[in-house]
Amino acid sequence: MRGLSFAEQEVLISKCADEDAWCCTASDPVYVRQLRRIASTMGLSVRDLDRYTIRVYLPKRCVRVSVPRVMSEKQLAHSRAMLAALHQQNRNQAIS
């Protein structure tokens, strides 16, 4: 039997006001693997809805909905310099 088409591979994330967790339903194989890994790490239960689809209830702290961060060129340059310094520091520690 064939797998799901791209149009059928979806991820649904929902939460009602009276719930303390996000309901994550996935049939996209990439997200199914990620949700299984997260559930295993956090000790959460995974419900198999069918051959391709799972449902996991994630705590509120696991899902964040926000506007993407936009950095100015100056902030980007500073961030790159800090990251390069951190990598250099890690290399120096690995050598010694």
C-alpha distances in whole Angstrom, upper triangle without the diagonal:
4,7,10,12,16,17,15,16,19,22,24,28,30,33,36,39,40,37,38,34,32,28,26,22,19,16,17,16,19,21,19,20,24,24,23,26,28,28,28,31,33,32,30,27,24,22,18,18,14,11,12,15,19,22,25,29,31,35,37,38,34,34,36,37,39,41,40,43,45,47,50,51,54,51,49,51,52,49,48,52,51,48,49,52,50,48,51,52,49,50,53,53,50,53,56
4,7,9,12,14,12,13,16,19,22,26,28,32,34,38,39,36,37,33,30,27,24,21,18,14,14,13,17,19,17,19,22,22,22,24,27,27,27,30,32,31,29,27,23,22,18,18,14,11,11,14,18,21,24,28,30,33,35,36,33,32,34,34,37,38,37,40,42,44,47,48,50,48,45,48,49,46,45,49,48,45,46,49,47,45,49,50,47,47,51,51,48,51,54
4,7,9,11,9,9,13,16,19,22,25,28,31,35,35,33,33,29,27,24,20,17,14,10,10,10,13,15,14,15,18,19,19,21,23,23,24,27,28,28,26,24,20,19,16,15,12,9,8,11,15,18,21,25,26,30,31,32,29,28,30,30,33,34,33,36,38,41,44,44,47,45,42,45,46,43,42,45,45,42,43,46,44,42,46,47,44,45,48,48,45,48,51
4,7,8,6,6,10,13,16,19,22,26,28,32,33,30,31,27,24,21,18,15,12,8,8,9,13,14,13,15,18,18,19,21,23,23,24,27,28,28,26,24,20,19,16,14,12,10,8,10,14,17,20,23,25,28,29,31,27,26,28,28,30,31,31,34,36,38,41,42,45,43,40,43,44,41,41,44,44,41,43,45,43,42,45,47,44,45,48,48,46,49,51
4,5,5,6,10,14,16,20,23,27,29,33,34,32,33,29,26,23,20,17,14,10,10,11,14,15,15,17,19,20,21,23,25,25,27,29,30,31,28,27,23,22,19,17,15,14,11,13,17,19,22,25,26,30,31,32,28,27,28,28,30,30,29,33,34,37,40,41,44,42,39,42,43,40,40,44,43,40,42,45,43,42,45,47,44,45,49,48,46,49,52
4,5,5,8,12,15,18,21,25,28,31,33,30,31,28,24,22,18,16,13,10,8,10,12,13,14,16,18,19,20,22,23,24,26,28,29,30,27,26,23,22,20,19,17,16,13,14,17,19,21,24,25,28,28,29,26,24,25,25,26,27,26,29,31,33,36,37,40,38,35,38,40,37,36,40,40,37,39,42,40,39,42,44,41,42,46,46,44,47,50
4,6,7,11,13,17,20,23,26,29,31,29,30,27,23,21,18,15,13,10,10,13,14,15,16,18,19,20,22,24,25,25,28,29,30,31,28,27,23,22,20,18,17,17,13,14,17,19,21,24,25,28,28,29,26,24,25,24,26,26,26,29,31,34,37,38,41,39,36,40,41,38,38,42,42,39,41,44,42,41,45,46,44,45,49,48,47,50,52
4,6,10,12,16,18,22,24,28,29,27,28,25,21,19,16,13,10,8,8,11,13,13,13,17,18,18,19,22,23,23,25,27,28,28,25,24,20,19,16,14,13,13,10,10,14,16,19,21,23,26,27,28,25,23,25,24,26,27,27,30,32,35,38,40,43,40,38,41,42,39,39,43,42,40,42,45,43,42,45,46,44,45,49,48,47,50,52
4,7,10,14,17,20,23,27,28,26,26,23,19,17,13,11,8,5,4,8,10,10,10,13,14,14,16,18,19,20,22,24,25,25,23,21,18,17,15,14,13,12,9,9,12,14,16,19,20,23,24,25,22,20,22,22,24,25,25,28,30,33,36,37,40,37,35,38,39,36,36,40,39,36,38,41,39,38,42,43,40,42,45,45,43,46,49
4,7,10,13,17,20,23,25,22,23,20,16,14,11,8,6,5,5,9,10,9,10,13,14,13,15,18,18,18,21,23,23,24,21,20,17,16,15,14,14,14,10,9,11,12,14,16,17,21,21,22,19,17,19,18,21,22,22,25,28,31,34,35,38,35,33,37,38,34,35,38,38,35,37,40,38,37,41,42,40,41,45,44,43,46,48
4,7,10,14,17,20,22,19,19,16,12,10,7,6,4,6,6,10,10,7,9,12,11,10,13,16,15,16,19,20,20,21,18,17,15,15,14,13,14,15,12,9,10,10,11,13,14,17,17,18,15,13,15,15,18,20,20,23,26,29,32,34,36,33,32,35,36,32,33,37,35,33,36,38,36,35,39,40,38,39,43,42,41,44,46
4,6,10,13,17,18,16,17,14,10,8,6,5,6,9,10,13,14,10,11,15,14,12,15,17,16,16,20,21,20,21,18,17,15,14,15,13,15,17,14,11,11,9,11,12,12,15,15,17,15,12,14,14,17,19,20,23,26,29,33,35,37,34,33,36,37,34,35,38,37,35,38,40,37,37,41,41,39,42,45,44,43,46,48
4,7,11,14,15,13,13,10,7,6,5,6,9,12,13,16,15,12,13,16,14,12,15,17,15,15,19,19,18,19,16,16,15,15,16,15,18,19,17,13,12,10,10,9,10,12,12,14,12,9,11,11,14,17,18,21,25,28,31,34,35,32,31,35,35,32,33,37,35,33,36,38,36,36,40,40,38,40,43,42,42,45,47
4,7,10,12,10,11,9,6,5,7,9,12,15,16,19,19,15,16,19,17,15,18,20,17,17,21,21,19,20,17,17,16,16,17,16,19,21,19,15,14,11,11,10,10,12,11,14,13,10,12,12,15,18,20,23,26,29,33,36,37,34,34,37,37,34,36,39,37,35,39,40,38,39,42,42,40,43,46,45,44,48,49
4,7,8,6,8,7,5,6,9,12,15,18,20,22,22,18,19,21,19,16,19,21,18,17,21,22,19,20,17,17,17,17,19,18,22,24,22,18,16,13,12,10,10,11,9,13,12,10,12,12,15,19,21,24,27,30,34,37,38,35,35,38,38,35,37,40,38,36,40,41,39,39,43,43,41,44,47,45,45,49,50
4,5,5,8,9,8,9,12,14,18,21,23,26,25,22,22,25,23,20,22,24,21,20,24,25,22,22,19,19,19,19,21,20,24,26,25,21,19,16,15,12,13,13,11,15,16,14,15,15,18,21,24,26,30,33,36,39,40,37,37,41,40,38,40,43,41,39,43,44,42,43,46,46,44,47,50,48,48,52,53
4,6,8,10,10,12,15,18,21,25,26,29,28,25,25,28,25,22,25,27,23,22,26,26,23,24,21,22,22,22,25,24,27,30,28,24,22,19,18,14,15,14,12,15,16,15,15,15,18,21,24,26,30,33,36,39,40,37,37,41,40,37,40,43,40,40,43,44,42,43,47,46,45,48,50,49,49,53,54
4,7,9,11,12,16,19,22,26,27,30,29,26,26,28,26,23,25,27,23,22,25,26,22,23,20,20,21,21,24,23,27,30,28,25,22,19,17,14,15,13,12,16,17,16,18,18,21,24,27,29,33,36,39,42,43,40,40,44,43,40,42,45,42,41,45,46,43,45,48,47,46,49,51,50,50,54,54
4,6,8,9,13,16,19,23,24,26,26,22,22,24,23,19,21,23,20,18,22,22,19,19,16,17,18,18,21,20,24,27,26,22,19,15,14,10,11,10,9,13,14,14,16,16,20,23,26,28,31,34,38,41,42,38,38,42,41,38,40,43,40,39,43,44,41,42,46,45,43,46,48,47,47,51,51
4,7,10,13,16,19,23,24,26,25,22,22,23,21,18,20,21,17,16,19,19,16,16,14,15,17,18,21,21,25,27,26,22,19,15,13,9,9,7,6,10,11,12,14,15,19,22,24,26,30,33,36,39,40,36,36,40,38,35,38,40,37,36,40,41,38,39,43,41,40,43,45,43,44,47,48
4,6,9,13,16,19,21,22,22,18,18,20,17,14,16,17,14,13,16,16,13,14,11,13,14,15,18,18,22,24,22,19,16,12,9,6,5,5,5,9,9,9,12,14,17,21,23,25,29,31,35,38,38,35,35,38,37,34,36,38,36,34,38,39,36,37,41,40,38,41,43,41,41,45,46
4,6,10,13,16,18,19,19,15,15,17,15,12,15,16,13,13,16,17,14,15,12,13,13,14,17,17,20,22,20,16,14,10,8,5,5,6,6,9,8,7,10,12,15,19,20,23,26,29,33,36,37,33,33,36,36,32,34,37,35,33,37,38,35,36,40,39,37,40,43,41,41,45,46
4,6,10,13,15,17,17,14,13,16,15,11,14,16,13,12,16,17,15,16,12,12,11,11,13,13,16,19,17,13,10,7,6,5,7,9,10,13,11,10,13,14,18,21,22,25,29,32,35,38,39,36,35,39,38,35,36,39,37,35,39,40,37,38,42,41,39,42,45,43,43,46,48
4,6,10,12,14,13,10,10,13,11,8,11,13,12,11,15,16,15,15,12,12,10,10,12,12,15,16,14,10,8,6,5,6,7,10,11,14,11,10,13,14,18,20,21,24,27,30,34,36,38,34,33,37,37,33,34,38,36,33,37,38,36,36,39,39,37,40,43,41,40,44,46
4,7,9,12,12,9,9,12,12,9,11,14,13,13,16,18,17,17,14,13,10,9,10,9,11,13,11,7,6,4,7,9,11,14,15,17,15,13,16,17,20,23,23,27,30,33,36,38,40,37,36,39,39,36,37,40,38,36,39,41,38,38,42,42,39,41,45,43,42,46,48
4,6,8,9,6,6,9,10,8,10,13,13,13,16,18,18,18,15,14,11,11,10,10,11,11,8,5,6,7,9,11,13,16,18,19,16,15,17,18,21,23,23,26,29,32,35,37,39,36,34,38,38,34,35,38,37,34,37,39,37,36,40,40,38,40,43,42,41,44,46
4,6,9,7,6,10,11,11,12,15,16,16,18,20,21,21,18,17,13,12,10,10,9,9,5,4,7,9,12,15,16,20,21,23,19,18,21,21,24,26,25,29,31,34,37,39,41,38,36,39,40,36,37,40,39,36,39,41,39,38,41,42,39,41,44,43,42,45,47
4,6,5,6,9,10,10,12,14,15,16,18,20,21,22,19,18,15,15,13,13,13,12,8,8,10,12,14,17,17,21,22,23,19,18,20,20,23,24,23,26,29,31,35,36,38,35,33,36,37,34,34,37,36,33,36,38,36,35,38,39,37,38,42,41,39,42,45
4,6,5,6,9,10,10,12,14,15,16,18,20,21,19,18,14,15,13,14,13,11,8,9,10,13,14,18,18,22,23,23,20,19,22,23,25,26,25,28,30,33,36,37,39,36,34,37,37,34,34,37,36,33,35,37,35,33,37,38,35,36,40,39,37,40,43
4,5,5,6,9,10,11,13,14,16,17,19,20,18,18,15,17,15,17,16,15,11,12,12,14,15,17,17,20,22,21,18,17,19,20,22,24,22,25,27,29,32,33,35,33,30,33,34,30,30,33,32,29,31,34,31,30,33,34,31,33,36,35,34,37,39
4,5,5,6,8,10,10,12,14,15,16,17,16,16,13,14,14,15,15,14,11,10,10,11,11,14,13,17,18,18,14,14,16,17,20,22,21,23,26,28,32,33,35,32,30,33,33,30,30,33,32,29,31,34,31,30,34,35,32,34,37,36,35,38,40
4,6,5,6,9,10,10,12,14,15,16,14,13,10,11,10,12,12,11,8,7,7,9,10,13,13,17,19,19,16,16,19,20,23,25,24,27,30,32,35,37,39,35,33,36,37,33,33,36,35,32,34,37,34,33,36,37,34,36,39,38,36,40,42
4,6,5,6,9,10,11,12,14,15,14,14,11,13,12,15,15,13,11,11,10,12,12,15,15,18,20,20,16,17,20,21,24,26,25,27,30,32,35,36,38,35,33,35,35,32,32,35,33,30,32,34,31,30,34,34,31,33,36,35,33,36,38
4,5,5,6,9,10,11,12,14,13,14,12,14,14,16,17,16,14,13,11,12,11,13,12,15,17,16,13,13,16,18,21,23,22,24,26,28,32,33,35,31,29,32,32,28,29,32,30,27,29,31,28,28,31,31,29,30,34,32,31,34,36
4,5,5,6,8,10,10,12,10,10,8,11,12,14,15,15,13,11,9,9,7,10,9,12,15,15,11,12,15,17,20,23,22,25,28,30,34,35,36,33,31,34,34,30,31,34,32,29,32,34,31,30,34,34,31,33,36,35,34,37,39
4,6,5,6,9,10,10,9,9,7,10,11,13,15,14,13,11,9,9,8,11,11,14,17,17,14,15,19,21,24,27,26,28,31,33,37,38,39,36,34,37,37,33,33,36,34,31,34,35,32,32,35,35,32,34,37,35,34,37,39
4,5,5,6,9,10,10,11,10,13,14,17,18,18,16,15,12,13,11,13,12,15,17,17,13,15,18,21,24,26,25,27,30,31,35,36,37,34,32,35,34,30,31,33,31,28,31,32,29,28,32,31,28,30,33,31,30,34,35
4,5,5,6,8,8,10,10,13,15,18,20,19,17,16,13,12,9,11,9,11,14,13,10,12,15,18,21,24,23,24,28,29,33,35,36,32,31,33,33,29,30,32,30,27,30,31,28,28,31,31,28,30,33,31,30,34,35
4,5,5,6,5,6,7,11,13,16,18,18,17,15,11,10,7,9,8,10,14,14,11,13,17,20,23,26,26,27,31,33,36,38,39,35,34,37,36,32,33,36,33,31,34,35,32,31,35,34,31,34,37,34,33,37,38
4,6,5,6,8,9,12,14,17,19,19,18,17,13,13,11,12,12,14,17,16,14,17,20,23,26,29,28,30,33,35,38,40,40,37,36,38,37,33,34,36,34,31,34,35,31,31,34,34,30,33,35,33,32,36,37
4,6,8,11,12,16,18,21,23,22,21,19,16,16,13,13,12,13,16,15,12,16,19,22,25,27,27,28,31,32,36,37,38,34,33,35,34,31,31,33,31,28,31,32,28,28,31,30,27,30,32,30,29,33,34
4,6,9,11,15,17,20,23,23,22,20,16,15,11,11,9,10,13,12,10,14,17,20,23,26,26,27,31,32,36,38,38,34,34,36,35,31,33,35,32,29,32,33,30,30,33,32,29,32,34,32,31,35,36
4,7,10,13,16,19,21,22,21,19,16,14,11,11,10,11,15,15,13,17,20,23,26,30,30,31,34,36,40,41,42,38,37,40,39,35,36,38,35,33,36,37,33,33,37,35,33,35,37,35,34,38,39
4,7,10,13,16,19,20,19,16,12,11,7,8,8,9,13,14,12,15,18,21,25,28,28,30,34,36,39,41,42,38,37,40,39,35,37,39,36,34,37,38,35,35,38,37,35,37,40,37,37,40,41
4,7,10,13,15,17,16,14,10,9,7,8,10,12,16,17,15,17,21,23,27,30,30,32,36,38,42,44,45,41,40,43,42,38,40,42,40,37,40,41,38,38,41,40,38,40,43,40,39,43,44
4,6,9,12,13,13,10,7,6,5,8,10,13,17,18,15,17,21,23,26,29,29,32,35,37,41,43,44,41,39,42,42,38,39,42,40,37,40,41,38,38,41,41,38,40,43,41,40,43,45
4,6,9,11,11,9,6,5,7,9,12,16,18,20,18,19,22,24,28,31,31,34,37,40,43,45,47,43,42,45,45,41,42,45,43,40,43,45,41,41,45,44,41,44,47,45,43,47,48
4,6,7,8,6,4,6,9,12,15,19,21,23,20,21,24,26,29,32,32,35,38,41,44,46,48,44,43,46,46,42,43,46,44,41,44,46,42,42,45,45,42,44,47,46,44,48,49
4,7,8,5,5,7,10,13,16,20,22,24,22,22,25,26,29,32,32,35,38,41,45,47,48,45,44,47,47,43,44,47,46,43,46,48,45,44,48,48,45,47,50,48,47,51,52
4,6,5,7,10,13,17,20,23,25,27,24,24,27,28,31,34,34,37,40,43,46,48,50,47,45,48,48,45,45,48,47,44,46,49,46,45,48,49,46,47,51,49,48,51,53
4,6,8,12,15,19,21,25,27,29,25,25,28,29,32,34,34,37,40,42,46,47,49,46,44,47,48,44,44,47,46,43,45,48,45,43,47,48,44,46,49,48,46,49,51
4,7,11,14,17,19,23,25,26,23,22,25,26,29,31,31,34,36,39,42,43,46,43,41,44,44,41,41,44,43,40,42,44,42,41,44,45,42,43,47,45,44,47,49
4,7,10,14,16,20,21,23,20,20,23,23,26,29,29,32,34,37,41,42,44,41,40,43,43,39,40,43,42,39,41,44,41,40,44,44,41,43,46,45,44,47,49
4,7,10,13,16,19,20,17,17,21,22,25,28,28,31,34,36,40,42,43,40,39,42,42,38,39,42,40,37,40,42,39,39,42,42,40,42,45,43,42,45,47
4,7,10,13,15,17,15,15,18,19,23,26,26,29,33,35,39,41,43,39,38,41,41,37,38,41,40,37,40,42,39,39,42,42,40,42,45,43,42,46,47
4,6,10,12,14,12,12,16,18,21,25,25,28,31,34,37,39,41,37,36,39,39,35,36,39,37,35,38,39,36,36,40,40,37,39,42,40,40,43,45
4,7,9,12,10,11,14,16,20,23,24,27,30,33,37,39,40,36,36,39,38,35,36,39,37,35,38,39,36,37,40,40,37,40,43,41,40,44,45
4,6,8,6,8,11,14,17,21,22,24,27,30,33,36,37,33,32,36,35,31,33,36,33,31,35,36,33,33,37,36,34,37,39,37,37,41,42
4,5,6,8,11,14,17,20,22,23,27,29,33,35,36,32,32,35,34,31,33,35,32,31,34,35,32,33,37,36,34,37,39,37,37,41,42
4,5,6,8,11,14,17,19,21,24,27,30,33,34,30,30,33,32,29,31,34,31,30,34,34,32,33,36,35,34,37,39,37,38,41,42
4,6,7,11,13,17,18,19,22,24,28,31,31,27,27,30,29,26,28,30,28,27,30,31,28,29,33,32,30,33,36,34,34,38,39
4,7,10,13,16,17,18,22,24,28,30,31,27,27,30,29,25,27,30,27,26,29,30,27,28,32,31,29,32,35,33,33,37,38
4,7,10,13,14,16,20,22,26,29,30,26,26,29,28,25,27,30,28,26,30,31,28,29,33,32,31,34,36,35,35,39,40
4,6,10,11,13,17,19,23,26,26,23,23,26,26,23,25,28,26,24,28,29,27,28,32,31,30,33,36,35,35,38,40
4,7,9,12,15,18,22,25,26,23,23,26,26,23,26,29,27,26,29,31,29,30,34,34,33,35,38,37,38,41,42
4,6,9,12,15,18,21,23,20,20,24,23,21,23,26,25,24,28,29,28,29,32,32,32,35,37,36,37,40,42
4,6,9,12,15,19,20,18,18,22,22,19,22,25,24,23,27,28,27,29,32,32,32,34,37,37,37,40,42
4,6,10,13,16,18,15,15,18,19,16,18,22,21,20,23,25,24,25,29,29,29,31,34,34,34,37,39
4,7,10,13,14,11,11,15,15,13,16,18,18,17,21,22,22,23,26,27,27,29,31,32,32,35,37
4,7,10,12,9,9,13,14,13,15,18,18,18,20,22,22,23,26,27,28,30,32,33,33,36,38
4,7,8,6,6,10,10,9,12,14,15,15,18,19,20,21,23,25,25,27,29,30,31,34,35
4,5,5,6,9,10,10,12,14,15,16,18,20,21,22,24,26,27,28,30,32,33,35,36
4,5,5,6,9,10,10,12,14,15,16,18,20,21,22,24,26,27,28,30,31,33,35
4,5,5,6,9,10,11,12,14,15,17,18,20,21,23,24,26,27,29,30,32,33
4,5,5,6,9,10,10,12,14,15,16,18,20,21,23,24,26,27,29,30,32
4,5,5,6,9,10,10,12,14,15,16,18,20,21,22,24,26,27,29,30
4,5,5,6,9,10,11,12,14,15,16,18,20,21,22,24,26,27,29
4,5,5,6,9,10,11,12,14,15,16,18,20,21,23,24,26,27
4,5,5,6,9,10,11,12,14,15,17,18,20,21,23,25,26
4,5,5,6,9,10,10,12,14,15,16,18,20,21,23,25
4,5,5,6,9,10,11,12,14,15,16,18,20,21,23
4,5,5,6,9,10,11,12,14,15,17,18,20,21
4,5,5,6,9,10,11,12,14,15,17,19,20
4,5,5,6,9,10,11,12,14,15,17,19
4,5,5,6,9,10,10,12,14,15,17
4,5,5,6,9,10,11,12,14,16
4,5,5,6,9,10,11,12,15
4,5,5,6,9,10,11,13
4,5,5,6,9,10,11
4,5,5,6,9,10
4,5,5,6,9
4,5,5,6
4,5,5
4,6
4
